[in-house]
Amino acid sequence: MVVVALIYEGGPEFLRTPLGGSFLVHESFLYRREKAAGDKVYWTCRDQARMGCRSRAITQGQRVTVMRGHCHPPDLGGLEILRQRERRPGTAQWGSSGGPEFLKTPLGGSFLVHESFLYRREKAAGEKVYWTCRDQARMGCRSRAITQGQRVMVMRRHCHPPDLGGLEALRQREQFPSPAQREGSGTPQPLEFLRTSLGGKFLVYESFLYRKEKAAGEKVYWMCRDQSRLGCRSRAITQGQQVTVMRSHCHLPDLAGLEALRQRERFPTTAQQEDPENIEHLPKVQLCFTTCSPESQQINGKVKDIKPNSESQ
């Protein structure tokens, strides 16, 4: 196990959690406080439960010691949101002055947003609407919420941090819907596909990459490219020009990787442009030297040197 100790003159950076605790920020990663022993404070990666990340950190005065690397990239979008909220605490409570905040789900339903957590609508009874945590199935979270008019009541705390990156992506989509989401926009733009390194196809949707899984009739089923690496369970189904997405992503889109694939599509390498039928064949002498057995090349126990003859070419 490699232990890396880094000392910063300005000391560690701390940010408040939505529930009033503290995050440690180190190299753009967020750590949640675990325990304290003497002058040492122990921290675990914020994404321990969600991604199984085993990175740990210890703070002692101005020193930060990190054990184990992370199994995922830093959530830069979520980090920036926390910093913005720290600088402008008055804007932290989204929709607090105008009642609850609601966002559309990828399938056309509604999410309730409360203290940066997402809730899925469960049922309605009279004036009350009951909500369950969006991550109930994925993480076993038992947090519940009830809305009645402008009031929000929460039962049970969450067993995980809020998905700030996913929340910001939903808000962006609400503010800037894609052509396929806009009503009355006419014919939606064609789907975008990019070639994989092995000649297959990626589906590109809302800057996320999906790998082809199977086809059944007119429907093609896709799974998130980062399923194996990050355990993302997002799925997509294409049918003609229609895209249906099941489950949100547990990570931010890989914009750099997407741009690299688009660049490769626009400017293919020389090897990709070559037509196999136009590749110049090897000279006969070289072909013979390559394919003939060693026994056929031996004369009186010695290997005869074969030199290219310009006339034979």
GUTI-667918 format. One record per residue: x, y, z negated of N, C-alpha, C in turn; residue in one letter. Coordinates in steps of 0.05 Angstrom, whole numbers, padded with zeros to 5 digits, always signed. Example, Ala and Ser with C-alpha at 12.3 -4.5 7.8 and 13.67 -1.06 7.14 Angstrom:
REM residues 2
+00264-00114-00156+00246-00090-00156+00264-00066-00156A +00257-00045-00142+00273-00021-00143+00258+00001-00157S 
***
This chain:
REM residues 313
+00017-00024+00000+00000+00000+00000+00018+00025+00000M +00013+00043+00019+00028+00068+00021+00014+00090+00005V +00029+00103-00012+00018+00125-00028+00031+00150-00019V +00015+00169-00011+00025+00195-00001+00018+00216-00021V +00038+00231-00031+00033+00252-00050+00039+00279-00037A +00019+00296-00036+00022+00322-00024+00017+00344-00045L +00034+00364-00046+00031+00385-00066+00026+00411-00050I +00005+00425-00058-00002+00450-00045+00001+00473-00065Y +00013+00495-00056+00018+00518-00073-00008+00530-00082E -00028+00531-00064-00053+00543-00071-00072+00525-00087G -00064+00500-00091-00081+00482-00105-00101+00469-00088G -00114+00448-00098-00135+00434-00082-00159+00452-00077P -00174+00445-00057-00199+00459-00051-00223+00443-00061E -00242+00457-00073-00266+00443-00083-00290+00457-00072F -00311+00442-00066-00336+00452-00057-00359+00440-00073L -00380+00454-00075-00403+00444-00090-00420+00425-00073R -00429+00403-00086-00447+00385-00072-00476+00396-00073T -00494+00386-00057-00522+00396-00058-00535+00392-00085P -00525+00373-00101-00537+00367-00127-00522+00380-00150L -00502+00398-00143-00489+00413-00164-00462+00401-00173G -00454+00379-00162-00428+00368-00169-00405+00381-00153G -00383+00367-00151-00360+00378-00137-00349+00358-00116S -00341+00369-00093-00326+00354-00073-00297+00364-00074F -00279+00345-00071-00251+00352-00066-00247+00351-00036L -00234+00372-00025-00228+00373+00003-00198+00370+00007V -00190+00350+00022-00162+00345+00027-00159+00336+00056H -00144+00351+00071-00139+00346+00100-00165+00342+00115E -00185+00359+00108-00211+00360+00121-00229+00336+00113S -00220+00319+00095-00237+00297+00085-00250+00305+00059F -00273+00295+00053-00288+00301+00029-00287+00278+00010L -00281+00283-00016-00280+00263-00036-00299+00270-00058Y -00312+00249-00069-00331+00253-00091-00318+00245-00118R -00323+00261-00138-00310+00256-00164-00321+00230-00176R -00302+00213-00185-00309+00187-00197-00307+00187-00227E -00283+00195-00237-00279+00195-00266-00255+00212-00273K -00251+00218-00298-00228+00233-00308-00215+00218-00330A -00188+00218-00331-00173+00205-00352-00149+00223-00359A -00151+00236-00382-00130+00255-00389-00130+00279-00370G -00107+00286-00359-00106+00308-00340-00109+00298-00311D -00115+00273-00307-00119+00262-00280-00149+00260-00274K -00157+00267-00250-00184+00263-00240-00183+00245-00216V -00200+00225-00216-00201+00205-00195-00224+00210-00176Y -00219+00208-00150-00239+00214-00130-00241+00191-00110W -00265+00187-00099-00270+00167-00078-00280+00181-00053T -00274+00170-00030-00283+00182-00005-00314+00185-00006C -00323+00208+00004-00352+00213+00004-00367+00192+00021R -00353+00180+00041-00366+00161+00058-00361+00132+00050D -00355+00128+00024-00350+00101+00015-00374+00083+00019Q -00398+00092+00011-00422+00075+00014-00431+00073+00042A -00429+00095+00057-00440+00096+00084-00423+00081+00104R -00396+00083+00101-00378+00071+00121-00359+00050+00109M -00361+00046+00083-00343+00027+00070-00315+00037+00068G -00311+00063+00069-00283+00074+00068-00272+00071+00040C -00247+00061+00039-00235+00055+00013-00213+00075+00005R -00212+00098+00018-00192+00118+00012-00198+00130-00016S -00177+00134-00031-00179+00145-00059-00160+00169-00061R -00166+00186-00080-00148+00209-00086-00147+00214-00116A -00125+00224-00125-00121+00231-00153-00111+00260-00154I -00124+00277-00169-00114+00304-00173-00104+00307-00201T -00081+00320-00203-00067+00325-00229-00055+00353-00227Q -00070+00372-00239-00061+00399-00236-00063+00408-00207G -00040+00416-00195-00040+00425-00167-00032+00402-00148Q -00029+00378-00158-00019+00356-00141-00043+00339-00133R -00042+00330-00108-00061+00311-00097-00047+00287-00086V -00054+00263-00096-00043+00238-00087-00065+00222-00074T -00059+00213-00050-00079+00198-00034-00070+00169-00031V -00088+00150-00037-00083+00122-00033-00101+00112-00010M -00089+00098+00008-00103+00086+00031-00113+00108+00050R -00110+00102+00076-00121+00120+00096-00150+00116+00100G -00163+00134+00115-00191+00133+00120-00197+00115+00144H -00220+00103+00145-00228+00086+00168-00245+00101+00187C -00246+00128+00185-00264+00144+00202-00252+00172+00205H -00261+00187+00225-00251+00214+00227-00264+00232+00207P -00253+00256+00201-00265+00274+00182-00291+00286+00194P -00310+00292+00176-00336+00304+00184-00332+00334+00184D -00321+00344+00206-00314+00373+00208-00339+00390+00208L -00361+00380+00220-00386+00395+00221-00398+00398+00193G -00398+00375+00178-00409+00376+00151-00392+00393+00132G -00365+00392+00136-00347+00408+00120-00352+00438+00124L -00356+00446+00149-00361+00474+00155-00387+00483+00143E -00407+00466+00144-00433+00474+00132-00430+00478+00102I -00415+00461+00088-00411+00465+00060-00396+00491+00054L -00376+00497+00071-00361+00522+00066-00379+00546+00071R -00396+00544+00092-00414+00566+00097-00433+00570+00073Q -00443+00549+00062-00461+00551+00039-00447+00562+00015R -00421+00555+00012-00406+00566-00011-00402+00596-00008E -00398+00605+00017-00394+00634+00021-00421+00650+00020R -00442+00637+00029-00469+00650+00029-00489+00632+00015R -00488+00631-00012-00506+00613-00026-00535+00619-00022P -00542+00644-00014-00570+00650-00010-00582+00636+00013G -00566+00627+00033-00577+00614+00056-00576+00584+00054T -00569+00574+00030-00565+00545+00027-00592+00531+00028A -00612+00542+00016-00638+00528+00015-00653+00533+00040Q -00650+00516+00060-00663+00519+00085-00694+00517+00081W -00708+00537+00090-00737+00536+00089-00748+00540+00061G -00731+00549+00042-00741+00551+00014-00761+00574+00012S -00757+00596+00027-00776+00618+00025-00801+00613+00041S -00800+00598+00064-00823+00594+00080-00834+00566+00078G -00829+00553+00056-00839+00526+00052-00820+00505+00062G -00829+00480+00063-00811+00458+00071-00802+00461+00100P -00779+00449+00106-00769+00449+00134-00774+00421+00146E -00783+00421+00171-00789+00397+00185-00773+00397+00212F -00763+00374+00219-00749+00370+00245-00761+00347+00259L -00760+00347+00286-00770+00325+00302-00751+00302+00302K -00761+00278+00300-00745+00254+00303-00740+00248+00332T -00720+00232+00339-00716+00225+00368-00740+00213+00381P -00758+00201+00365-00781+00188+00377-00807+00205+00375L -00804+00230+00367-00826+00248+00367-00840+00251+00341G -00831+00237+00320-00843+00240+00293-00832+00265+00279G -00833+00265+00252-00824+00288+00237-00806+00278+00214S -00784+00293+00210-00767+00291+00186-00774+00314+00167F -00774+00308+00141-00775+00328+00121-00746+00333+00113L -00738+00358+00112-00711+00366+00103-00713+00379+00075V -00699+00368+00056-00700+00379+00029-00672+00375+00016H -00660+00398+00009-00633+00398-00002-00613+00382+00016E -00616+00386+00042-00598+00374+00062-00603+00344+00066S -00622+00333+00053-00629+00304+00057-00653+00302+00076F -00653+00281+00091-00674+00276+00110-00694+00254+00100L -00719+00260+00102-00740+00241+00093-00758+00235+00117Y -00766+00210+00119-00784+00200+00140-00813+00198+00129R -00832+00207+00145-00860+00207+00136-00870+00178+00133R -00883+00173+00110-00893+00146+00104-00923+00145+00107E -00937+00163+00093-00967+00162+00094-00977+00189+00084K -01003+00193+00088-01017+00217+00078-01042+00208+00063A -01047+00223+00041-01071+00218+00025-01082+00245+00016A -01103+00253+00029-01114+00279+00022-01095+00301+00031G -01089+00319+00012-01070+00341+00018-01041+00333+00014E -01036+00309+00003-01009+00300-00002-00998+00283+00020K -00973+00288+00027-00959+00272+00047-00935+00259+00032V -00932+00233+00035-00911+00218+00022-00888+00212+00041Y -00864+00215+00031-00840+00212+00048-00820+00193+00035W -00805+00178+00051-00784+00161+00041-00757+00170+00053T -00736+00166+00039-00709+00173+00049-00704+00160+00076C -00693+00175+00094-00687+00164+00121-00669+00140+00119R -00652+00140+00099-00632+00118+00097-00641+00096+00078D -00667+00093+00075-00678+00072+00058-00669+00044+00068Q -00674+00039+00093-00667+00012+00104-00637+00008+00106A -00622+00029+00114-00594+00025+00119-00578+00024+00093R -00586+00039+00073-00570+00040+00048-00585+00032+00024M -00610+00025+00027-00626+00017+00004-00633+00040-00014G -00633+00065-00003-00639+00089-00020-00668+00089-00027C -00675+00094-00052-00702+00093-00062-00714+00121-00068R -00700+00142-00058-00710+00168-00063-00736+00173-00048S -00756+00186-00061-00782+00192-00049-00788+00222-00052R -00805+00232-00035-00814+00260-00037-00843+00261-00030A -00857+00281-00042-00885+00286-00036-00887+00316-00030I -00900+00322-00007-00906+00350+00000-00936+00355-00003T -00942+00378-00014-00970+00387-00017-00970+00417-00012Q -00979+00424+00012-00977+00452+00020-00948+00460+00022G -00941+00481+00007-00913+00491+00007-00896+00478-00015Q -00907+00460-00030-00892+00448-00053-00879+00422-00044R -00855+00417-00055-00841+00392-00051-00833+00381-00078V -00840+00356-00082-00833+00342-00107-00817+00317-00100M -00794+00314-00113-00776+00291-00107-00775+00272-00130V -00778+00246-00124-00775+00225-00144-00750+00209-00138M -00735+00204-00158-00710+00189-00156-00689+00203-00140R -00664+00202-00149-00642+00214-00135-00632+00195-00113R -00617+00207-00095-00605+00191-00073-00581+00176-00082H -00576+00154-00070-00552+00137-00076-00529+00143-00057C -00531+00165-00042-00511+00171-00021-00510+00201-00017H -00489+00211-00004-00488+00239+00002-00506+00246+00026P -00513+00271+00029-00529+00279+00053-00513+00276+00078P -00526+00269+00100-00513+00267+00126-00513+00295+00139D -00494+00311+00131-00494+00339+00140-00489+00341+00170L -00472+00323+00181-00467+00324+00210-00492+00317+00226G -00506+00296+00217-00531+00288+00231-00552+00309+00228G -00554+00322+00205-00573+00344+00201-00568+00367+00220L -00543+00375+00222-00536+00397+00240-00542+00390+00269E -00537+00364+00276-00543+00356+00304-00573+00358+00310A -00590+00350+00290-00619+00352+00294-00627+00382+00296L -00615+00399+00280-00622+00427+00282-00614+00439+00309R -00590+00431+00318-00581+00441+00345-00600+00432+00366Q -00609+00407+00365-00627+00396+00385-00654+00411+00384R -00662+00419+00360-00687+00434+00357-00685+00461+00370E -00662+00474+00367-00658+00501+00377-00652+00500+00407Q -00637+00480+00416-00630+00479+00445-00637+00451+00456F -00663+00446+00461-00671+00420+00471-00659+00414+00498P -00655+00389+00504-00645+00380+00530-00667+00383+00550S -00660+00383+00576-00681+00385+00597-00703+00363+00594P -00695+00339+00586-00714+00318+00583-00734+00323+00560A -00726+00339+00541-00743+00344+00518-00761+00368+00522Q -00754+00386+00541-00771+00410+00545-00796+00403+00559R -00818+00412+00549-00844+00407+00561-00847+00426+00585E -00858+00416+00606-00863+00432+00630-00838+00441+00644G -00816+00427+00640-00791+00435+00653-00789+00422+00680S -00809+00407+00689-00808+00394+00715-00793+00367+00713G -00781+00359+00734-00767+00333+00735-00742+00335+00718T -00737+00317+00699-00713+00318+00683-00688+00312+00699P -00666+00321+00690-00641+00316+00704-00634+00286+00703Q -00620+00276+00723-00613+00247+00723-00595+00241+00699P -00596+00216+00691-00580+00207+00669-00550+00208+00677L -00533+00211+00657-00505+00213+00662-00492+00186+00654E -00476+00175+00672-00461+00151+00667-00431+00156+00673F -00414+00144+00657-00385+00147+00662-00373+00119+00662L -00352+00116+00677-00339+00090+00679-00321+00084+00654R -00322+00060+00645-00304+00051+00624-00277+00044+00635T -00257+00040+00618-00230+00033+00627-00229+00007+00641S -00249-00011+00635-00249-00038+00648-00269-00039+00671L -00279-00017+00680-00297-00017+00703-00326-00019+00697G -00334-00019+00671-00362-00020+00664-00373+00009+00664G -00396+00013+00649-00409+00039+00648-00415+00047+00620K -00411+00073+00614-00421+00085+00590-00446+00102+00597F -00466+00101+00580-00488+00119+00581-00481+00143+00563L -00484+00167+00574-00479+00192+00558-00506+00204+00552V -00511+00208+00527-00537+00221+00519-00532+00238+00494Y -00537+00264+00497-00532+00283+00475-00504+00281+00465E -00485+00278+00483-00456+00277+00478-00447+00252+00464S -00465+00233+00460-00457+00207+00449-00453+00187+00471F -00436+00168+00467-00430+00147+00487-00442+00121+00478L -00456+00108+00497-00468+00082+00492-00457+00061+00512Y -00453+00037+00502-00442+00015+00518-00466-00004+00525R -00466-00013+00550-00487-00030+00560-00487-00057+00545K -00511-00064+00536-00513-00089+00520-00527-00111+00537E -00550-00105+00549-00564-00124+00565-00586-00110+00581K -00597-00124+00601-00619-00114+00617-00642-00134+00617A -00666-00123+00616-00690-00140+00617-00711-00126+00634A -00714-00135+00659-00732-00122+00677-00722-00094+00684G -00740-00074+00681-00732-00046+00687-00717-00033+00663E -00717-00046+00641-00704-00034+00617-00675-00043+00614K -00658-00024+00607-00630-00030+00601-00625-00022+00572V -00614-00040+00556-00609-00035+00528-00579-00028+00524Y -00575-00007+00507-00549+00003+00502-00544+00005+00472W -00519+00001+00464-00512+00005+00436-00489+00025+00434M -00488+00039+00411-00468+00060+00407-00440+00048+00412C -00423+00064+00425-00396+00055+00431-00380+00050+00405R -00387+00064+00383-00372+00061+00358-00386+00042+00339D -00400+00023+00350-00413+00003+00332-00393-00013+00316Q -00372-00023+00330-00352-00040+00316-00334-00023+00299S -00326+00001+00308-00307+00017+00294-00319+00030+00269R -00343+00041+00272-00355+00056+00250-00380+00043+00239L -00389+00020+00250-00413+00008+00241-00438+00023+00248G -00437+00039+00270-00460+00055+00278-00481+00037+00290C -00506+00040+00282-00528+00022+00291-00547+00036+00310R -00539+00059+00321-00556+00073+00340-00558+00056+00366S -00582+00055+00377-00588+00041+00402-00603+00059+00421R -00602+00053+00446-00616+00068+00467-00627+00049+00487A -00650+00056+00499-00663+00041+00520-00667+00060+00544I -00658+00053+00567-00664+00069+00591-00683+00054+00609T -00702+00069+00620-00721+00057+00638-00726+00079+00659Q -00713+00075+00683-00714+00097+00702-00698+00120+00692G -00710+00144+00691-00697+00168+00680-00704+00173+00651Q -00719+00155+00639-00728+00159+00611-00708+00146+00592Q -00702+00160+00570-00684+00150+00549-00699+00150+00523V -00698+00127+00509-00710+00125+00482-00688+00117+00463T -00684+00132+00442-00663+00127+00422-00675+00117+00397V -00664+00095+00387-00671+00084+00361-00648+00087+00342M -00655+00098+00319-00636+00103+00297-00616+00125+00304R -00611+00142+00285-00592+00163+00289-00564+00153+00285S -00544+00168+00294-00516+00160+00291-00506+00167+00263H -00487+00152+00254-00475+00156+00228-00450+00172+00230C -00445+00185+00253-00420+00200+00257-00425+00221+00278H -00406+00239+00281-00408+00260+00301-00400+00250+00328L -00409+00263+00350-00400+00254+00377-00371+00259+00381P -00358+00241+00396-00329+00244+00402-00327+00262+00427D -00327+00288+00423-00328+00307+00445-00302+00306+00461L -00279+00302+00447-00254+00301+00461-00252+00276+00479A -00261+00253+00468-00261+00229+00485-00280+00231+00508G -00303+00244+00504-00323+00248+00525-00311+00265+00548L -00298+00287+00540-00286+00304+00560-00264+00290+00576E -00248+00273+00562-00227+00258+00575-00239+00239+00596A -00261+00226+00589-00275+00208+00609-00285+00224+00633L -00296+00247+00627-00307+00264+00649-00284+00273+00667R -00261+00280+00655-00238+00288+00671-00229+00265+00689Q -00228+00242+00678-00219+00218+00693-00239+00212+00716R -00265+00218+00711-00285+00214+00732-00281+00234+00755E -00275+00259+00748-00272+00280+00768-00245+00278+00783R -00224+00270+00768-00197+00268+00780-00186+00240+00775F -00195+00221+00791-00185+00193+00787-00156+00192+00794P -00142+00173+00781-00113+00169+00786-00109+00157+00813T -00084+00156+00822-00077+00145+00848-00085+00116+00849T -00081+00101+00827-00087+00073+00827-00117+00068+00830A -00134+00087+00820-00163+00084+00822-00172+00090+00850Q -00157+00107+00865-00166+00116+00891-00158+00097+00913Q -00139+00079+00908-00129+00061+00929-00151+00041+00937E -00152+00036+00963-00170+00016+00974-00155-00010+00975D -00164-00032+00963-00149-00057+00964-00143-00066+00992P -00161-00060+01011-00156-00069+01039-00134-00054+01052E -00127-00030+01042-00107-00013+01055-00080-00016+01042N -00077-00033+01022-00052-00037+01009-00033-00051+01028I -00009-00040+01032+00010-00052+01050+00020-00079+01040E +00020-00099+01058+00028-00126+01050+00058-00127+01048H +00068-00145+01031+00096-00149+01027+00108-00161+01052L +00134-00155+01058+00147-00168+01081+00148-00198+01078P +00150-00212+01100+00149-00241+01100+00172-00252+01084K +00195-00239+01086+00219-00249+01071+00213-00248+01041V +00202-00226+01032+00197-00224+01003+00175-00243+00995Q +00155-00248+01012+00134-00267+01005+00146-00295+01003L +00164-00302+01021+00176-00328+01021+00193-00331+00996C +00208-00310+00989+00225-00312+00965+00208-00314+00940F +00184-00303+00941+00167-00303+00917+00153-00330+00914T +00144-00341+00937+00127-00365+00935+00141-00391+00939T +00164-00391+00952+00178-00417+00957+00189-00428+00931C +00189-00454+00929+00200-00467+00905+00230-00465+00905S +00243-00467+00881+00272-00466+00880+00285-00488+00897P +00272-00512+00898+00284-00535+00913+00287-00528+00942E +00267-00514+00954+00268-00508+00982+00288-00487+00989S +00298-00472+00968+00318-00451+00973+00347-00461+00969Q +00350-00486+00959+00376-00496+00953+00389-00509+00978Q +00413-00502+00984+00429-00514+01006+00455-00523+00994I +00461-00551+00995+00485-00562+00985+00489-00555+00955N +00467-00555+00941+00469-00550+00912+00471-00521+00905G +00471-00503+00924+00474-00474+00918+00449-00460+00929K +00443-00438+00916+00420-00422+00925+00429-00403+00946V +00416-00404+00969+00424-00387+00991+00413-00360+00988K +00429-00339+00991+00420-00312+00989+00403-00305+01013D +00380-00295+01009+00362-00288+01031+00361-00257+01033I +00370-00247+01055+00371-00218+01059+00350-00209+01079K +00337-00187+01074+00317-00177+01093+00329-00172+01120P +00315-00180+01141+00324-00175+01168+00305-00155+01181N +00316-00133+01191+00299-00112+01201+00283-00122+01225S +00294-00142+01241+00279-00152+01263+00255-00169+01255E +00259-00184+01233+00237-00201+01223+00214-00185+01212S +00220-00161+01204+00199-00144+01193+00183-00130+01215Q 
***
